Amino acid sequence: MKQLILIILSLFFFSCSSQTEKKYNLDFETYDSTYKFPKDWFEWGDYNLSADTIYVHSGKFSGKIKSTKKGGSFGSIAYKIPANYKGKSIQLEGYMKIKNVENGFGGLLLRVDDCNDKVLAFDNMEDQNINSTKDWCKYSIKLPYPEDAETIFIGGVMTGTGEAWFDDFVLTIDGKDVQTLKEIEKPIYKATLDKEFDLGSKIEVPELNEELTSNLELLGKIWGFLKYNHPEVCKGNYNWDFELFRMLPKYLKTKSNLERDQILLQWISKYGDIDKCLDCKATSSEAFLKPDLSWFNEFDLNSELKNKLEYIYQNRYEGKHFYIGRAPAGNPDFLNERKYYSMSFDDEGFKLLALYRYWNMINYFYPNKYLTDKNWNDVLKEYIPKFINSKNKLEYELACIELIGEINDTHATTSVGFNTVQNIRGQFYPPFVTRFIDDKLVVTDYYNPELKEVSEVEVGDIITHINGKPIESILDSISPYYPASNNAAKMRDIANDILRSNKEEIRIDYMSNNQKHQHRLPLYKKSSLNINWYKWTDDKCYKLLEGNIGYITLEFIKKEDIPIIKEIFKNTKGIIIDIRNYPSTFVPFSLGSYFVSSSTPFVKLTNFNLDNPGEFNFKSGDEIPKTTETYTGKLVVLINEMTQSQAEYTAMAFRAGDYTTIVGSTTAGADGNVSSIYLPGGLLTRISGIGVYYPDGTETQRVGIIPDVEVKPTIEGIKQGKDELLEKAIEIINE
């Protein structure tokens, strides 16, 4: 639930603009009669929010959240404050009253973002599990105050069903009330003051030929090299996007390599001489990945230009960087990348900028660049015609998705900002779940049981055609637009979308009991179906199976469940942990330690060198700590293509156990903390920002977690309602 709220809030809070008011309506007492809501507070989520005058802690008004009839995802009443303060800690105090809160929780919300909308600190009191009915009570959240804080969000939040009231919030930094705290002046970078091309690049690229395409490839590589190495650019003294637009008109007219190189030399000279860097270190001989500057020796560059580039690299900038930083986990944090939401999609300059930006981000800061199917050095030239020749928003989005797919990373999402593509995929969804099994599209479940009758198809039926098109033909056409680390994850994501449509009905051909059938299948809005990537429930995440075997699903495990699990399962014959889901709580150390008899390394990681873009080094890996109690029975962990990211890291931790067997099929192959990338047009994608390996150096990216015992569901098993992975786990424990 915490991750859901983070993601949805991230889509809303895209502005880094600051307010000038020093007094904030944190007691809800200033009422906006026009909007009939507490002034400057805003609502988010799908619950009913209002100002209340009946239940208040003090004064006349409080903020109220009331769940919708079915209890959807969540409701939040929130407030935005500019983070124009310095300090080491931030604390939110406030009063909350709840009534009949079930299958969820109520809590205060505190979140701190940087200027790229990246969440630096967050808590919503989910872990405290405050529910049922409680009168007014004071609560508080205290978090470290990040150095790069740009925006503070405070609020009240509720999930599940019921009602919640909030009042008398107080926000303090290092114990001092922000209502009276003096605001600081933040540094203003010259790059942020340059607005010349806000309304368009004014770039028109001549008809492409081999020579021009090659020249544009060279420019893209030099532009990115200077962006991450030249001191004047790295310090934020130039808007590097717009510097590209300034030099392009002259560059596009070059008629020879000699003229081209002179233009490039003049361009670089514009930014002044670079002092010798006495502290710049050479690439470590032990570096796992080294900067690839082999292109210096390509393109038939003259010696002066080549020497200039080598000098810049040897005396590159080291220090706080305007365009790149390090997130707390060590993954890259792409800074000050403008999103250009209003760009025109026939603007060839901005389309070229998008390609240059993404290619160089991957080239210097993607830890798995060496694992892509294509040589990344070749990708830039291939995509120049695709971007330049895209004629509208749809073609631009498709070009971006295809490019993003070249990094072979399941974390490389394309759902936010890619509105045209999403709209074409359709707003209506089938009433049932499908999955590719034995290369066939198989019905595996129903989103809503009451829709089983109108579906007509049965669990285990095979869909062969959609609107007369064979499934195989559809796959051939859409596969390039589903980025993924491996085929298992790609087919998982396609299965979720393949039956979508903008029509409320589609025709399907399907096989049921070896008989061919055809059906006009009704489709439904997503909001009317139980399609959730998370699960919130009061059901216990653990149960005792027949034969004295414990079963745990991580899908809705809570922190407080762990000591109970250890106690009630300590004398069982074996324990099955199901990670065919995304864990609701981080458990690698708190639960993983129950299965090791000594401290055991289970992972090692690579991080980038901020002072030498393109260099990656291994750092000390994590280990599962030894605790006072160790489980002595067998542990079986269930995985499949739904096991992704944190779930894969968790599976690696359990694999370190003394008696662990991994059962299932290859996971999604995308581990490592995620870094966000914005492309012009407001397109958001992500990458796996850290390289994740087993202690012996075995890769997990793209490969996924390989099971010890491979078991995949069969069509016959699905028809019979079997969970064949669970059955195999029980068999292993009983051996």
PyMOL commands that set and color helices and strands:
alter all, ss='L'
color gray80, all
select helices_A, chain A and resi 2-12+126-128+190-193+210-229+231-234+240-251+257-269+294-297+303-314+348-365+369-371+376-388+393-405+419-425+449-455+471-481+487-497+526-528+554-556+561-568+592-595+646-655+715-719+724-734
alter helices_A, ss='H'
color red, helices_A
select strands_A, chain A and resi 31-32+37-38+42-45+48-52+62-66+75-82+89-102+106-113+119-123+132-144+151-158+161-173+176-177+324-326+332-334+428-429+432-437+440-446+462-466+469-470+505-512+515-522+524-525+542-545+549-553+574-578+600-601+604-608+616-619+623-624+634-639+660-664+674-679+683-688+691-693+709-710
alter strands_A, ss='S'
color yellow, strands_A
deselect
rebuild
show_as cartoon
